[in-house]
């Protein structure tokens, strides 16, 4: 019998996701206890860079979906 790949088995995927979640919680806890040296006041907030990265990502996706698609999209018969 041929064995499946690593990610074909649901328990391996659950273990990997649990590891990611534990690592995320660990990073958030470490972020709370290590001193920060902010240049501007809002950089001192807990998890500021995570929230900033998430907002930047969502902005890029929304802008590419609604603005860039209209500029770059070709008609269906473009290659005909």
C-alpha positions, 0 to 999 in steps of 0.5 A: 500500500502506498503511503500518503504524503505528510499533509494528506493526513489530517492529524499532521495538519492539525499538529502543524496548525496547533504548532503555529498557534502556540508559536503565535501566542508565544510571540504575543506574550514575549512582545508584552514583556520585552522593552520597546524603543519606539520612535513615535508613540504608537509604536509602543502599543502591544502588537502594533506591528502585527496589526499594522502588517494586517491592515497593510495586507488587507489594503493591498488586496482590496486595492488590487482587487478594485483598482488594479484589476480595472487597469490590467484586465483584458477583454475575453476575446483579447487573444482571438 
